[in-house]
């Protein structure tokens, strides 16, 4: 359905593609990979006709419908969430609005005049909606929105009141509802939580069209892709299978290419030596010329280049802490009447690399914030061991960066003894290369600020690192750089992540949190998978309390003794629970509305002329966003209890 033939594309002296070719057939599941700046997004632009190739041709089969989801900034106006999901044609949205308006005007189902002047028009609208298969499509859109994490109460909300991530989810729902012949996705998992990601991953497996996806998520590509196309040396190189198989095939191809290159270089050196030795001798001159022509006729292989550039940097190490690093003793915590933890114990030892897992809303981020002293226990104690300095990754994202500085100036502002060249090398590993190190922090995106904060943290790390989703906004090579840094790290690490590769590379202990209980698994992630009999490595990140209880793990008390379980839990007070859920929803709605106002003000040029005001708004937006994450987790827990009750 799609063919790229002889594509060449350059920007000034930089060539992204040279005679590149690609064919996409119906049913293909292709992952597009390559280092940052290799041309992945440019390739999408060429296919979509937004840019023209310098040479070559992009051919699309007649009547092929292409759907595209950008990585950021999908458009939004006055539409509701459901209207975005239904916006597969203008007719759908128009008809849906007419029907909705009539339903709101006549909630009892009566029509204007009851046999009077508006009855025919009412029937025409419904008939046309039926002709468009509207009721089926609407049901499908609602199902998809639910899978992507939207509540029923969200469907009629104006999309402009939502965060950018939720708007992107609504546009993703539109594409899945539309079912284009070719679905082109640029980092579609960036804005999904784990449960939505698992649903989305499963949904795509049964998708009827072809899929071309840019992703830095290895687990996602392993689960979905049947082919990987790598942008390498200005070509599009296709491999059969998922990402793991691609790595093995590329390694074998590289070894074969290296062997062939070395053999050819030896032959060229041998021929050249003959030419150099005998070209001046009359009796051998003809033979020397023959050898020279033989060299010239050769199709000389390019020298192998490594695309996986390792960070040539020894990361500074923190001072050694005591053996007992941090602990929680009989900690109680909740948001209002929503109790997250009741009398929980936890002890972390020096050198442990602990990953926190469990279902959405189970309290993983809350636990990390309790350890980081960002939240105070209602009861109980949080304690730090001898010579322990704790660093919480999220705290660095905005407030620790100085807006007027450049990226390089901010990175160099460290007590660590490092050279500018070493710092620039590290910045390059986290996608700040060339002139981008001279960008001012005030113009950086949220993802860029997060990456810069990570660089600063690695340059001067505390001996206890508490990290919440550190791989967000990183490409595969940057994740590898972070793994390299954390592998060298001699301190203690507690983290949350949904990147299975990152977890498997680092974790030496797993703590499962669900139902207010902590259950440790005294081994790495593979050990945890074995004990929980999880369906997949990613599904195990969201496994509920039941699977954990069946395992051999024990609640994470200091003595390691199993916690006492109540045989008969108290009966749920449904009316009281409804009030808790409604109170959480009210606060969530108020904060989201306030964030929409702040975002609108921050988009005005005059706001940024007032440094004090823009900083105040930025801090408020950051605080509101963190609070929303806490409230959303709390809502999921309480709403789940209400459903069970």
N, C-alpha and C positions, 0 to 999 in steps of 0.2 A: 504493500500500500504506500510505502515511502522509500524512495531511492535517492541517495546522495552520490554523485559521480564526479570525481576529479575536482573536489572542492578545495579552493585556495582562498585564504583570507588573511590579510595582513593589516596591521595598524602601524603606519610609518615603517620603521626598520624591523619591527617585530612581526614575525610570521607565526600565526596560531595553527593554520592548516595548510598543508602542501599536497595537492592531489589526493585528498582524503576521500574515502568511499564508505558507504554504509547502506544496508538494506534492512528495512523493518517490515516483517510480514504479520499477517493477522494471527493473533494468539501469542505473539512474542512477549516475553517479560524481560526487558533489557535494563540492566543497571549501568548507568554512565558514570565512570570514575576517572580520576586524574587529579594531580595536585592543584592547589589553589592558583588560579590565573592561567590554567592550561587551555581554557576555552569552552568549558561545559555550558555556561549560560549563553555564550556567543553562538554555539551550535544550535541551541534552542531558538535563538533569535533568527538564525538563518532558515530553520525549518518553518518558523511561523511567518516568514516574509518580512520581519521587522528590519532586517539588514540584508544586504545583497552580497553574494560571494564575489570576489575579484575574478575568479575563474571557476568553471564547473557549473553543475546544474542540480537543483533540488526538484525532484519530480514527485508529485502526490497524485495518487489514483483518483479519478473523477468521483465526485460525491463523497469522498472521505471526510468525515467530520473529526476535527482535532480539538481537544479540550486541553487547556493549559492552566496550571496553578503555579504562580510565581512564588518565590521564597518569601517575599515580604510585600506589604503594601497593596493588598487587593482592594479595589475601589469599594466605597460604601457611601450611600446617601441617606435617604429617609426610609429605606426599606426595612421591614421587620426581618428577623432571622429566617422565618419560614418563607417569606417572599424572595430572599436571596436564594434559598435552596430550590425554589420553584422557577427561578428566572432562566429556564432553559429556552424559552421564547418570550417575546413581548406579550403574546396573547395569553400565556399562562398567568402572568402577573396581573394583567388587566382584568381577566375573568375572575381570578381569585379575589381581587379587591372588590369587584362588584358584588360577588356573592357574600363576602364578609360584611360589606356595608349593609346589605339587605338583612343579613342575619342580626346585625347589631340594632338595626332600626325596628325589626320585627322579631324579637327573641322568641315569641310564642309560635312562630312558624306561619303566621297569617301574612297575606299579601295585600298590597295597597288596594283598597276598594273591595276586596273579596268578590271577585267577578267584575271589578271595575276596570279602569283605564290602564293599570300597570301590570295586570296579570300576564299578558302576552309577552311583554318585555322580560318579565321574570322567567318565564318558561324558556325564552330564547337564550338567555344567559346560561341556564343550566344545561340546555341542549347542546350549546356550543362547547361548554366545559366537558360534557360527556364525550362529544366528538373528539376532543383533544386527549381523551382518556385521563381527564384531569383528576378525578377522584382516586384512581389507581396511583397516579404519579404523586399526588399529595400524600397518600398513605406511605408510599415508598420514601418520599423525602423525610417524613416524620420519623420513620424507622431508622434512616441513615443518620439524621440529626441526633437521635437518641443514642445510637452506637458511638457517635463522636462526642458524647458527653453532655448534650443539651438536655435540660429538664423541660417538661411540658409547659411550665410557666415562662420559659425563655422564648418560646416560638413567636409570640406576638410582640416581643420587645424590639424597639428600634435598634438596629445593628450599630448605629453610631454611639450608643451608650456602652458598648462592649469594648474590651481591650482588643488590641490588634490581633492577638493570638486567637481569640474566639471568633473574630471576623473571618480570619483565614479558615477556621474550621467550617464556618457557614458556606464559604465559597468552595471548599472541598466537597461539602455535601451537595452543592449545586452540580458539580462535575459528575459525581457518582450517580446523582439522579438522572442527569442527561445521558450518561453512558455513551460518550463519543467513541468513534472507531479507534482513535489513538489518544490515549491519556498520557499527557506529558506533565510530570510532577517534579518540582524543584524543592528538594528537602521537605517533603510533606510531613515528616514525623516531628519536626522542630517544635510544633505547638501542641503536641498531643501528650497527655499523661499516659501512664503505662497501660491502663485498662482500655482506653480509647485506641491506643496504638495496637494492642493485641486484636481488638475488634477489626480495625482498619486492615491490618495485615491479613487476617482471615478472609475479610470481604474481598480483597484484591485477588486472592487465589482463585475465586470463582468469577472474576470479572470477564465479561464476554469479549471485550476488545483487546487491542495491544496496549502495552504499557512501556513507556520510556521514562526512567526515573533517575534523577540525580540524588544521591544519598551518601552520607558519611556514616551511616548506621550499618555496621557489618552484619549484625543479627537480622535486621530487616532485609538486607540484600540476600543473605543466606536462605531466609524463609521464602522469599518471593521470586528472585531472579532465576531465569533459565539460561541467561546469557549475560556476559559482562562485556561492555565495550569500553576500552581504555584509550584515553587521549595520550598518545606517547610519541615523542619525536615528530610532532605535527601530523601524525596519522591517526586513524581510528582502527584500533586493533581489536578484533572480536574473539572472545573465548566462550566455549560452551560450558554451561553449568553455573553454579552460584558463586558467591565471592570467595569462599574457601577454596573451591576447585580452581577458580581463576588464579589465586595466589600460587598454587602448586604448578599449574600449567605455565604461568609466567616465569617461575623459577626455573623450570625445565627448559623453556625456550631461551632464557637468558644464558643458561649453562651451555646450551647447544650453540648459541650465537658466539659466546666467548671462545669456545673451542674452535669454531670455524674461523673466527677472526685471528686467533693466534696462529693457526695453521697457515692461513693466507699470508700473514705478516712474515712468517718464517720463509715461505716460498718467495715473497717479494724481496726479502733481504738477500736470499740466496742468488736470485736472478740479478739483483742490483750489484752484488759483489762481483759477479762474473763480468757485468758491463764495465764497472769501474776498473777492473783489473786488465781487461783485454781490449778496450775500445781504442787504445792508441797503437795496438799491434796490427800491422797490415794483414797478417795471416789469420787473425781472429776477429777482425773488425766486423765482418759480415755476420758472424755468430753473435757478437755483442749487440749489433743493431737488431737482430732477430729477437734476442732476449728483451731488449728495451721495448720493442713493439708488443711483445707478449705481456709485459707489465702494463702498457698503455691500454691494451684490449681488456684487461681484467675489470670485472665489476667489483670494485673495491668496497669491502664491507666497512661500515662505520664502526668506530671504536665504541664498545659498550659503555653506556652511561647508567649510573645508579639513580633511580628516581626516588628511592627511599633514603633520603639524606638524614643521617643520624646527627643528633645535636652534639657537636664536638665541644662540650662544656661540662666541667665538673661543678655540680651545684653546691653552693655553700651548705654546710651542715650546722644544725643548731646545737647548743650545749646539751649534754646528757642530763636526763631527768632521773628522778628516783624510780624504783621499780613499780610502785603503785602510782599511776599517773593521775587518774580522775575517778570519782565515784559519786553515785547517787544513793542516798540512804533513806528508805521509807518515804520516797517523794510522792506527793499528791499534786495533781495539777488538772485544771479544767478551764474552759472558757465559759464563764457564767455557771449555769447549771449543767453544762455539758462536761462530764467527768472523762478525761482522757486517761489519766493514770491514777491509781489508788495504791499507795504504799509500794512503789516499785523500787527495786534495788539493782544496781549495776556497778561493776568494777572493771576498769580498763588497765591493763598492764603495759609496761614499756615494750615497744616494738610490735605491738599488735596492730594489724591493719584490718579493721572491722567494717564490714558493709552491713547497713541496716536494710532489711527487706520486709515486705508485708503489703497488704492491700491498700488501695487509696483510702485516705481518711483514718488510717490506723494510728497515726501519730508519729511517723518517722521524723518529719521535719520539726515537730514539736520537741521530740526527744533530743535532737541535735541542738536546738536552741536552748534547751535546759542545760545541756552540757556546756554550751558556749556562754552561759550566763546572760543570754539575750531575753530569756523568760525566767521569772522567779517562781520557785515552787510555792504552792499554797501552804504546804506542810512538808517537812523533811529537810534534808541537807544535801547540798552539792559541795564537794570538796576537791581541792587540787593537791597533788603530791609535791614532794620536795623538788624545788628548782624547775617547776613546770610553767611554761608560757604557752597559752592557748591562742590559736588563731582561727577565726571563723571566716570562711571564704566569702560569704555573702556580704559581710560588713565592709569589704574593700571595694565593692562594685561601683559605688557612686561617691559616697561621702569622703572616701580616702583619697580621691583623685582631685588634683587642682586644675580647674577649667582653663586657666590661662597658659598652662605649660604645654609643651609639645610632648608627643609620645616618648621620644628619646629622653627629654629632660626629666619626665616623671619616672621613667625606668631607672635612670642614673641616680635618682634620689634615694640611695640605699646606703646602709652602713657596711654592706658587704664589700670586700676588696675585689672589685671586678673591673676589667678594662672596658672602654667603650666598644671595642670590637667584639668582645665576648657578649656584651649586652645586646648589640645589634644582631649577633648570630642568634641569640635566644628570641629576640623580637621577630626575626624572620621565621623561626619555627612556629610562631603563633600568628602568622599571616600579616606581620608588619614588615614589609620589605621596601627597599628603594626609598623614594621620597615620602612614603606614608609614615615614616618615623618622625617627620617634621609636621604632621597634622596636629592641630591643637585639640586638646581633650574636649573642649566645649562643642566641637563639631562631630565627635565620634558617635557612632550608633551605640545602642545598648550592648550589642554583641561585642563590638570593638572594645568598649570599656571593660567588659567582663574579661576579655582576653588579656588586656593590659594589666588588670588587677591580678590575674593569675601569674603573669610574668613577675610583678613586684613581689608577690608572695613567695615565688620560687627563689628569687634572688636573696631573700632574707627571711627564711621560714622559721616559725616558732617550733618547739619540739613536740607540740600537740596540734595537729591539723584537723579541723572539723569542716568538712566540705559537702555542700549540697549541690548535686548535679554539676560537677566541675567540667564535664565534657561538652556542655551546651555551647553552641556557637563555634565548636572546633571541627576542622576537617580531619580526615583520617591521619594525615601526617602529623598534625598538631596533637591529636590524641596520643599518637606514638611518642611524641616528644614529652608529653605529660607523663606517660607511663615510664619513660626513661628517667625522668626526674624523680618520680615517686619510688621507683625501684632503688635509686641511689639514696633516697631519704632515710636517715637513720633514726628518725623520731617515731612518733605514734600517730596513727591515722584512723579516724572514724569518718565514714562517708556514706552518702546516698547516691546511687546512680542507676540508670536503666540501660547503660551501655555494658552489655554482657562481656565483651572483649576486655574492657577496662577492669571490670570486677574480677574476671578470671586471671588477669595479669597481676593483680595486686592483693586481693583479699586473702588473709590467712585465717579468718574467723568470720562467721555469719551470725547476726542476731536478728531473729524474726520477731516483729512486733505486730500484735493483733489482740483486740479485746482487752487492752490495757495490760497485757502480759508480754514479757520479754523472754524469748527462748533462744539460748545460744547453741550453735553447732561448732564444736571445737575442731574445725578443719576448714579447708578451702571451699570454694563454691561448688566444685565437683562433688565433694563430700556431702554438702547440703542437698544437691540435686539427687544424689543416691538415696539419702535418708527420707526425702519427701516424695520420691517417685513422681516427680513433676513431669507434666506432658512435654515441656520444652524448657530450655534454659531461661528464656524470657518470661514464660508463664510462671516460673517458680518465684519471680520477684514479687508477684501479686497474690501468691497463694494465701488462702485464708487460714483461720485458726484451726480448722479441722485437720488439715494436712499436717500442720506443725505438731498438733497434739498426738498424731499417730507416729511421729518420729521418735528418735531416741534422745532428742535434745531435752535439756532441763531449763526451767525458768532461771533467769540470770541473776539470782541472788548471790550474795557474797559467799555463802556457804555452799552454794551449788545444790541445795536441797530443793525438791519439788515444792511448788507452792500449793497450799491447800485449796481445793476446789469446792465450791458450794454445790451440793447435790440438787437443790431446788432454788434457782435464781428468783429474786422477787418479781412479782407480777408487774408488768409495765402499766403505768398510769397514762392511758392514751391521751386524755385531754391535756395533761401536763406536758406530755411529749410534743403534742401539736403546738403548744405555746412556745416551747423551746425552739422548734423548727421555724415557726413564724418569726420569732425574734431574730434569729440568725438571718433569715431571708430579708427582713427589713433593713438590718445593718448592712448586708451585702449590697442591696439595691442602692442604699444611700451612698455608700463608698464608691460604687461604680458610677453613679451619677456625678459625684464630686470629681472623680478622675476624668470623666469626659469634659467637665468644665475646665479643669487644670490643663488637660491636653490641648484644648482649644486655645487657651491663653498662651501656652508655650509655643504654639504655631505662629503667633503674631510676631513680626520682626521687632516691634517696639518693646516687647517683653524682654528680649535679650539685650536691649540697650541699658536696661536697669539690672545690673549684676546682682544686687541684693534680692530683688523680687524674683528673678529667674532661679536663683539658688534656693530661695524659700519654697517656690513651687516645686522644684525638683526634689527637694527633701520630703515635702508633703506627699508627692506622687509616689516616691519610693516607699515611704512608710505605709501609705494606703495599700500599695500593691502587696507588701508583705502581710499586712493585716488581712487582706482579701484571701490570700493563700491559706492563712490559718482558719479563717471563717469558712472557706469552702470545704476544707478538710473536716471541720467540726460539723458542718451541715450534712456532709455525706454520711458521717457516723450516726448522727441523730436521726436523719431521714431513714437510714437503713434500719435503725431500731424501731422506728414508727411502722415501717412496712412489716417487720417481723412480728410486731405487737398486734 
